[in-house]
């Protein structure tokens, strides 16, 4: 019997490119582990997420095909240390998105697989974005906003807002949580802000598999 490997990657070649390019904050390469996501954070789920474990378990059968690298959280919890800047440049936490199911994605312009999946994330937001669901892509390029803004414009990414963290603090925070080992990294949070699944590596977010997963997370 084969055990599903957390953070399994849909494209080893793409991730190898990202690793060569230099994965941020000392994470030299994306790798696969045999245990659940967010290990070592604690033996009990967050008291604020009593229903999230069942929701994560119910979504597990939907983590297949183009989103097979998604792995349900062992211990659903709120990620209180995650912060970044909104489109207006003002600091945000995940509490800002309370009431919405959120697909949080960390990306950079120098990360080849990140760049390749952005149009798919854009398509997902166009088709499914609502008052119940939002794709939140956080760019972690250092420097000013010019490069990520130029990339989004050149690739026709027009449905996604630009969230930024040029300090790479959001990546390091997720790395400490046992959730980020390289780029891209994507987290699925329920409408209470509780982590229910995560993956490292790119995915076809405009695929039917992805849409089915998101519908299941929203509860529609």
N, C-alpha and C positions, 0 to 999 in steps of 0.2 A: 504493500500500500504506500502510495507516495504522499508525503506531507507537503502542503502548499508552502512555498518559501516566501516569507515576507520580503518586500522590496524586490521581488523578482522583476526583471526588466524586459519589456517587449522588444527592445532592440539593443543587443549587446554592442553592435557596431557604433550606434549613435552615442551610447554612453562612453565608449572608449574614446571617441572624439572629444567629448566633454572633459574626460579625465586628462587627456593630453593637453587640452587648452588650459587646464589648471583649475581644479575645483576649489571653491572658496574656503577660507578660514581653516586651512590645514587639512581639509578632507581631501586626500590625494586621489581618491577614486570612489566610485559608487560600488558597493559590494552587497552580497546577499547574506542574510543571517537566517538561522533556523528557528528562531523564536519570534513571538509576536511583537508588534510595533510598540515603541515606547517602553522598553524593558528597563527595569531597575528604578522606575519612578515611584513605585509604591505597590503594596499588595491589595489595596482596596480601591474601588472606583471613587471618583470625586462624589461627595455628598450632594453636589449640585446636579449630578447627572444620573439620577436613579433609573430612568427609563432608557438611557442611551445604550446600555449593554444589550438589551433585547433588540433594540433597533439595529445595532451593528450586526448581531447574529442573524437577523432576518434579511439583511442585505448581502450576507456572505454568498448565497447562491447566485447573486447577480454580478459578482466580481469575476467575470469570465470573458473570454474572447479578447476584444480590444482593451478591456480594463482588468484583465486577469492579474495584473501586478498589484492591484489594490488589495490591501489586507485590513481586515476588521481590527479595531483597537481591542486589546486585551482588557484594558481598564479605561473606558471612556471618561474623559475629564475635561475641564476647562483649561485653556492654555493662557494663564494669566500674565505670563511674561512676554507675550507676543505684542509688539507695537510697530507701527510704521506710519508714514505720512500719507494723507489723503490727497486727492487731486488738487486740493487748494493749498497743499503744503503744510496743513495743520496735522499734529499727531493724532493717531487713532489707535484704539485697541479693538479686539474682536467683539467687545460689547456693543460697538457701534452698529453691528449687523444683527443684533438680537431680533428674533422673529423671522429671520431668513435662514434657509439652508444655504451654506456657503461652500464653494469650491475654491480654496485658497491655494494659489500657485506661486512659487518663487521662481524667478527667471532672470536671465541677464543677456545682454546683447552679444556677449562673447561666447555664450553657450549654444553650440550648434543645434542640439536637439530641442532646446528651449525655443529658439527662433522658429524651428520647423513646426512646433505644436501650437504656437500662438494663433495662427489662422483657425485652427480647429477649436481652440478655446473661444475665439471670437464668434465662430459659427454657433457654438453651444449657447453662448450668452444671447445671441440674436434669436435663437429658436426657443430658449427656455427661460431666459431672464424675466423676472417678474417680482412682485412684492413678496413672493415666497422663496425665490432662488436667485443667487447672484454669483457670477464668477469674479473672484477678487485676485487679479494678478499683481504680485508685488515685485517690482524690478529692484535688483540689488547692485546695479552698476555703481561704481564710485564716481565722484565728480558731480556735475550738474545734470539737469534733465534733458539736455540737448540730444544725446545719443539715443536714449530710449524713445523719445518723442519722434525723432527722425525715423527710427526703425518702424514704429507703429504706423506712421504716415506712409512710408514707402511700401509696406506690405498690405495696406488696406485694412488694418485692424481698426475698426471704427465703432465697435460696440462695447469695447472694454475701456474702463477708466484707468488712468495711470496712477498706481499706488507705488510709493518709493521708499527705499531705505538705503541710502548711500553709505551708511556706517556698517552694513552687513550684520547689524545686531539681531535682526529677525532670524537670519539663518543660524547664527550662533545660539540663539535661544532655543530653536527647534533641534539643533544638534545636541544640546545639553539634555533635551527631553528624550533623546534617542529616536528622533523622527527624521532628521536630515543628515545625509551622508554625502550628498552631491547635488547637482542641479540637472533637470528640474526636480522639485519636490512638490507634491500636491497633497493637500489635506481636505477631507470632507467633514464638515461640521454641521450638526443638526441645528434646528431653529432655536435651541437653547444655548448655542455656542459650545456644545460638547463635541469633542473629537470622536468620530465614529469609524473612520478609516483613513489610511494614508498610503502613499507610494512614492518611491524614488524612481525617476526615469520618465520618459515621455509616453504619451498615450494618444490614441485617436479620439479626442474628446467630442468630435462631431459624429461619431459612429452610433449606430443603433444600440450597441452594448452600453455605451456611455450614457445615452439618453435614458435607457431603461434603468440603469443604476441611479441616476439622478431622480427620476420619477419615484423610484422606491424610497429614496432618502426623503423626498418631499412628502411622500405619503399620498401621491395622486395616482 
